[in-house]
Amino acid sequence: MIDLSRAQRQPVHVDDATLADLRNRLRATRWPELPGPDDGSYGIEQSVLRELVDHWIDGFDWRAYERDINRYDHYRIDVDGEPIHFMCKTGVGPDPTPVILTHGWPWTFWHWSRVIDALADPASHGGDPADAFDVIVPSYPGFAFSSPSARDDLNYWKIADLWNTLMTDGLGVERYGAAGGDFGALVTAQLGHKYGDRVSAIHVSTPTPLDIFQGERWWDITEGRVSPPDASQLERDGLQKYMRKFAAHIAVHMLDSQTLTFGLTDSPVGLLAWIVRRYQLWTDHGGDLESVFSKDDLLAVATIFWATNTIGTSIRTYANTARYPWQPSHDRIPAIEPPTGITFLGFENPPGVSGEQRVRAYTEASSKRSPSDRSARWYNLVNVTAHDHGGHFAPWENPGAWIQDMRETFRRAREV
């Protein structure tokens, strides 16, 4: 059972002056004169961005969104000098498992909102009350309401230290589970690596080696890969699509995050463009982003980053991954010992690779501990599943799959 007595209850709130200043800045936007097609080939379309900005000024109701967010309990707590915000939903069941859910970039804590209720109270959502969780959803340090950050060195493995302190010293938990996506998957994996005696099980999307962003091309998500001479056009197009999805923002965040910060901190339209472009590229939307993330959903994310002035500290976590390289805490195999589950969603599959192939490759590589595999060999896998629908924001895009898979992972962990 979690103990909230050390945390301060604090609903989410953005003051009126900040919202008024935001609208004034939006109205004063200087738009570029751009020749040529406005078709996304150069980046986010100006027509899309103008429509979003118009809605941000006159149609978006932050107060309504804020009320929705505050349906859940929110707390602030100091963890080793860092101000940490977290959202909480206590479990309804005979013995709820405490679990910490970690988001990535440019996520916020709210991306977990579509799975929290069912994870905490499975019986009310057609599930078994034995699968109940006490759900803790923090804002990544330097993101959103976990601000202002007091440290300039935070990255995923240092945040894992903070999360362990939060769960054990802050919330009085002896053992807990963890789950995450994107950078949150790295934090979760590090919890399983360093604190395996405390962590009962983990569940992730976007599984990633803990030693990522190191080596000679630490800033290059492709690690220097190019299409081989005998590659088909389909394979070449697939690699180009992959690089378009991830290469630009990772390279800039790694190499020049502070330079970018000045523009995004001063211009809400610039911030919106940079964030929404990621949603365009990473979401399984079939050409209609608003079928997955409405205008209000996108603007809520941008408003949170803007109002808390955290875009700079959020993107610095990339550079700090290389600046402060990961070091193993032990040399045991697998490096991440707690029982692990993975949810693969179709839009995240590498070019030419099906979900079933990913499941088979991970299962085989994990059992053999193949040194040639860059991800699977790290984990003690007990549950690997693939779903056709969904992209990078797994718990938002396919919450049903996430809930089902995460419950099954922890169910199997209890049986080990």
N, C-alpha and C positions, 0 to 999 in steps of 0.2 A: 504493500500500500504506500502511495506517495504521501509525503508530509509537506504541506504548503505553508506551514507556519513561518518559514524564513523568507518567504516571497511576499512582495507587496502587490495587492490587487490593483490593477491600473487599466481600465478600459482604453482602447485605442481612440485617440482624438487628435485632429488637426485643427489648429486655431483659425478663426475667421480671417485674421490679418494675412496669414500665409496663403489662404485660398484666394483672397482678393488680389494679392500681389501676383499670384499665378495667372489669374485672368487678365490682369493688366499687361503682363509680359506676353501672353498669347496674342492679345489684340495688337500689340506693337511689333509682331513678327515681320522681319524683312525676308521676303521669299526670293529665291534665286531665279534668274532668267536662264532656263535650260533649253537649248535647242535639241531637236531630235525626238525619238519616240519616248513616251512615258510608259514603258511596258515592263519595268522591273529589271531590265538587262543591266542597268547601271547601278541598281540599288532600289530602295523603296520608292514607289511611285509618288510623285508630288500630289497627284489627284487623290490618292488614298490618304496621304498625310493631311492634306487640307480638310478633307471631310472629317477626319478624326479631330483635328484642332477646332473646327467649327462646333463639333459636338462637345468638346472639352469646355468651350466657352459658354455655350448656351443650353446644352442638353444634359450634360453629365451631372448627376446629383451625388456628390461625394458623401453628403450626410446620410443618404439612404444606404449607400454601400457601407458606410461606417456602422450604421445600426445593425446591418446584417453581420458584419464581422464581430460585433459585440454581443451576438447571441451566445458566443462562447466566452469563457472566463479567460482573462488576460492578466499576466503578472510581469513584474520586473524583479530582478534579483541581481546582486553583485556576485560575480564569479571571478575570483582572483583579480579583482580590479576592473573587470569588464562588465558593463551594463548589459544584461541579457533580458530580452523580452521573450516570453513564451505564451502560447495558447494552450489551454488544458481542457481535457474532457475525461472525467473519471469513469472507470469501467463499471458496467453492470453485469455481474456474474459471480460465481462462487469464489474465484481466485484470479482476478484480473492481472495480466502481465504488464508491468510498467514498460513502456516503449518510447523511444525518442525518434521522431521523424525529422529528417534534415533535408532541406531544399537546396537547390543550386542557384546558378545565375542564368538568366535574369528572373528567377522565380521569386516568390515571397512565401512566407508561412501560409498564406491563404490558398496556395495551390493544393494543400492537403485537405481543404474543407470538404471535398466531395467523398472522402473516405473516413473521416473522423467518426461520424456518428455510428456507422456500421461496425467499425473496429471496436469502439467503446461499448456498444450495446447491440451485440449480434442478434439476440433473441427478438428485438424489435424490428429486425431487418431480415428475418427468415433464417437466421443462423443459430448456432449452438452457443448458449451462454458460457460454456467452458472455454470458448475462444476469445473472451473479452479481454480488452487491453485498457490500462490507464494510459491515455495518450498525451504526450508532451510534444508540442510543436514549437521549437524556438525559431526566432529570426537569427539567421547566420550572423555572427559578430560583424559589425560594420555595415550591415544591411538593415534597412527599414528601422524598426523601433529598438533594435539592439545597437543603439548609438547615443552619443558619439563614442566611437571606439577610442580607447586610450593607448592602443598599441599599433605599431607600424609593421609588425612582423607576422601577422596572423596568416596562416594558411590551413589547409585541410587537416594536417596531422597535429598542429597545435590546437586547432579547434576541437579535435577529438579529446585532447587533455581537458579542455574546458567543459566539454559535454560530460565526461566521466565525473568531474568534480560537481557539476550541476546535479547529476542524477544521484550521486552517493552522498556528498556532504550537503548539497543544497536541498535535495528532496528526500533524503534519508532512505534511499533504496539500496538494498544489498546486491540484487541481481536485476538486470533489465535487458530488454531487447532493443534493437536499433534497425532503422530502415532509411533508405534515401535514394535520391536520383541525382544525376549530374554530379556537381561537386559534393553534394550530400551523400552520394554513393561512396566517394573517397573517404569522407569523414566516417561513414558507417564501417567501411572496410578497415580503417585504421583502429576504430574502437574494437573490432573483432581481433585485430592483430595484437595490439598492445594490452588490451584489457579483456582478453579471452576468459579470464577467471571470473569476470563480472558479467560478461555479455552472454546471455543464454542462446541467442540466435540472431541472425541478421537477414534482411531481405533488401535487394537492390534492383534497380534498373540501371542501364548504362554501366555495367561492371568495367572497372578500369584498373590496370596495374598500379600498385602503390608507388612505384618508382617512375611514373609518367612525368613528362616535362623535365627530363634530365638528359645528359649526353650532349653531343655536338650540336644538335638541332632541337634544343629543348623548347623552342618557341614554335615549332612546326608540327601540327597535329598529324601530318602525313609522314613524318620522320624521313622526309626526302624521297618517298616513293614516287615512281613514275610508271607509266604504262609500259610494259615490255614491248619489244618490236613486233611480236606476233599477236598482240592483244587485238580483240575484235573491236569494232566501233562501239558496240554496246558496252564493253568493258571500259573503253576510254571515256565514253560519256558518263558512265557511272562514277569513275574516279573524279572527273571534273565536277559532277554534281556534289559529291562528298566534300571536295575542297571548297566549293562555293558555300556549302552549309556551315563549315566550321573554321576554315583557315583564316579568314580575314579578321574576325573579332579576336580569336585566340592570339594571333601574331601581334596585333596592336595592343591588346591587354597585357601581353607578356613584355613587349619591348618598349611601349610608349604610353603606359596607362595614365601617367600624370598629365602628359600633354593633352590627351583626349579629355581628361577630367575637366579642364578649364572650360572647354566649349560646352560640355554636357551639363555642367553645374550652372552655367550662366543662361543657357537657352533651354526652356522646357520643350520646344519643338525639336531641337537637336537630340535631347534625351529621349523623347518619344520615338523619333525616327530610328535611333540606334537600337532601342529595345524592341520595337514592333518588327523591325527587319528580322530579328532572331525568331520571333513567333511565326512570321511568314515562312521562313526556311525550315523550321524544326517541327512544325505541327502538321499532323495528318489531317489536312482540311480539304483536300480535293479541289483546290481553287477557290474556296470560300472560307476564309479565315474566321469570319463571324459565325459560321456554323459551329465552331468550337470555342472561340473566345469572342464574346460580343464586344462592341465598342466600349461598353461600360467596364467589362472585365479588363481590357487592355489599358484603359485610362485609369482604372484603379491601381494597376501595377505602376504606371508612370507617376501617378499622384503620390503614391507611397514613397517611391525613390526621390521624387522632387521635394516633398514636404519634409522629409527627414534629412535631406542633403547628404545622401549616402551613395550616390553613384560612384564617386571617386574611391571610397573605401571598399565598395563592393568589387570593383574591377581590379583593385590592387591585389586581391587574393590570388589572382593568376600569377602575377610577377613574383609574389612571395613563395609560390610553389617551387620556382627555380632558384630564387635567391636564398632560400633556406631548404636545401634538399632533404628529402626523406631519408631517414636512417632506420634500419630494422631494429626492433626491440629484442628479437630472438632469431635463431636460425632454424627453427623447427619447420617441418613440412607437414601440411600446408602452412603457409605463413599466417593465414586467417583460419583459426581453428574452430570457432563456433559453427554449428550447422547453418548453412547458407542457402537461401533461395534467390532465384533470379527470375524476373519477368522481362521477357523480350517482346517488344511491340513492333509490328510490321514495318512501319515507316522508318524505324531505326536500323533495319537490317542493312548490312554492307551491300554494295552493288552485286547483283547476281547471286546472292545468298538468301535462302529461305529461312523462315523461322525454325522449321524442323531441322534443317542442316545446322543451325546454330546450337540448338538443343543437343543434337547428337555430337557435335564437335566439342562442346563444353563438357558433356558427360564423359566422353572418351578421354579428353585431355586431362580432366580432373582425376580420373581413375588411374591414369598412367603417369600423372605429374610430368607431362611432356615439357621439356625445357624450351621447345620451340613455340609454345603457346604463350601469348602475352597477357592473358587474363585468367583463363580457367584454372591454371595450375595453382593460383593463389588461394583457392577456396576449398572448403570442406562442403561440397555441394550435396544437398539432400532433396532439392526441388527446383527443377529448371523447366520453365514453361514458355511457350511462344503463342502469341495472339496476332491475328492479322491486322486488327485495327489499333491505331494509336501511334503517337510519336514520342517526342522528347519529354513532354510533361505528363508522365505516365499516370499519376493518381488523378489528374484532372481529365485527361483524354479518354482513359478507359478505367474508370474507378471500379467497375465490377470485376474486371480481371485482377486488378491490384488487390482488392479485398480478398477475393478467393485465393489467390496465390500466397499472399502474406499469411493468411490463416493457416493454410496447408503447411507452409514452412515451419511455423511455430508449433503446429500439431505434431509434425514429424520430429522436431527437436525435442519435444517432451517425451517422445517414445525412445529416443536414443539412450 
